[in-house]
Protein backbone atom coordinates (compact mmCIF):
# COMPACT_ATOMS: atom_id res chain seq x y z
CA UNK A 1 0.00 0.00 0.00
CA UNK A 2 1.32 3.45 -0.88
CA UNK A 3 2.46 5.71 1.94
CA UNK A 4 -0.11 8.35 0.96
CA UNK A 5 -2.87 5.77 1.34
CA UNK A 6 -1.59 4.62 4.73
CA UNK A 7 -1.53 8.21 5.96
CA UNK A 8 -5.09 8.84 4.77
CA UNK A 9 -6.38 5.65 6.40
CA UNK A 10 -4.82 6.54 9.75
CA UNK A 11 -5.96 10.16 9.51
CA UNK A 12 -9.53 9.09 8.74
CA UNK A 13 -9.69 6.65 11.66
CA UNK A 14 -7.01 7.75 14.11
CA UNK A 15 -8.73 6.15 17.11
CA UNK A 16 -8.88 2.82 15.32
CA UNK A 17 -5.23 2.90 14.26
CA UNK A 18 -2.61 1.13 16.31
CA UNK A 19 0.36 3.03 17.68
CA UNK A 20 2.57 0.54 15.82
CA UNK A 21 1.01 1.44 12.46
CA UNK A 22 1.35 5.16 13.22
CA UNK A 23 5.02 4.73 14.18
CA UNK A 24 5.61 2.66 11.05
CA UNK A 25 4.25 5.48 8.87
CA UNK A 26 6.27 8.09 10.78
CA UNK A 27 9.42 6.02 10.21
CA UNK A 28 8.62 5.93 6.48
CA UNK A 29 8.12 9.71 6.40
CA UNK A 30 11.29 10.51 8.33
CA UNK A 31 13.81 10.10 5.46
CA UNK A 32 11.84 12.50 3.25
CA UNK A 33 12.62 15.58 5.32
CA UNK A 34 15.25 17.86 3.82
CA UNK A 35 16.65 18.73 7.23
CA UNK A 36 18.55 16.11 9.20
CA UNK A 37 17.63 18.01 12.36
CA UNK A 38 13.91 17.47 11.75
CA UNK A 39 14.48 13.76 11.07
CA UNK A 40 16.48 13.42 14.30
CA UNK A 41 13.82 15.31 16.27
CA UNK A 42 11.12 13.02 14.89
CA UNK A 43 13.24 9.97 15.74
CA UNK A 44 13.49 11.19 19.34
CA UNK A 45 9.72 11.58 19.53
CA UNK A 46 9.20 8.10 18.05
CA UNK A 47 11.65 6.63 20.57
CA UNK A 48 9.80 8.32 23.44
CA UNK A 49 6.55 6.74 22.26
CA UNK A 50 8.15 3.31 21.95
CA UNK A 51 9.66 3.59 25.44
CA UNK A 52 6.31 4.40 27.07
CA UNK A 53 4.44 1.59 28.82
CA UNK A 54 1.11 3.43 28.88
CA UNK A 55 -0.98 2.80 25.75
CA UNK A 56 -3.12 5.86 26.39
CA UNK A 57 0.00 8.05 26.63
CA UNK A 58 1.39 6.48 23.44
CA UNK A 59 -1.78 7.38 21.56
CA UNK A 60 -1.70 10.93 22.93
CA UNK A 61 1.92 11.37 21.81
CA UNK A 62 1.12 9.92 18.38
CA UNK A 63 -1.72 12.40 17.98
CA UNK A 64 0.74 15.25 18.57
CA UNK A 65 2.77 14.01 15.58
CA UNK A 66 -0.12 14.03 13.09
CA UNK A 67 1.08 17.32 11.53
CA UNK A 68 3.96 15.29 10.04
CA UNK A 69 1.34 13.39 8.03
CA UNK A 70 -0.06 16.64 6.67
CA UNK A 71 3.41 17.96 5.83
CA UNK A 72 4.19 14.78 3.90
CA UNK A 73 0.93 14.92 1.97
CA UNK A 74 1.55 18.61 1.12
CA UNK A 75 4.98 17.80 -0.26
CA UNK A 76 7.08 18.62 2.80
N, C-alpha and C positions, 0 to 999 in steps of 0.2 A: 504494500500500500504506500502511496506517495506521502511524503512528509506533510505536504499541504493538507491532504485528506485526514491524516492523523490529528493534526492541529484542529481542524474544523470539528471533528468528532468529539474531541475532548472539550473544546470550547462550547459546543452545543449541549453537552451533558457532563459538565464538570463534576457534579456530585456523584455521578455514576462511574467516573473514571478512577482507576486505581492510581495510587501515588507512584507505583512502579512504571506505569505507562506514561505518566506525566514526566517523570525523570528521564525515561528513555527518549522522549521527544526533545526535552531540553538538551540532552547530551548530543542529539543529532543536530540541533540548531547551533550549538556552541561553536563549532569550527567555521561557521559562516560569518561571524563577526569580523570586521576589519581590524578591530583593536584587540590586541592580546590581553590588555588590561580588563576589558569587558568579559572576555572568555574566562579569564582567571577568577574574576569576581563571581561569575555565574557558577563556576566549578565549586567555589567555596560555599555558595548557597546550596548547591546540590548536595555537597558533602554534609552540610549541617542537617539537611532533611534526612539523609540516609542514616546519620548517627542518632537521630531521635527515636525514642522507644514509644512515643505517644502518637498513635495513628491520627488523632484529631489535630494535634499540633503539626504533623506532617502535611495534612491536607491544607491547613491554614497557611503554612509556609509556601506550599505549591501555588495556592491562589495568588499570593503576592508576586509570583513570577509569571503570571499570565501575560503581562505586557510584552514579554519576550516573544510570545506566540504572535501577537499583533505586529511587532517589529519585523519578524520573519516574513509574515504574509505581505507586509507593505514593501518588502524589498530591502530590509535593513537600512 
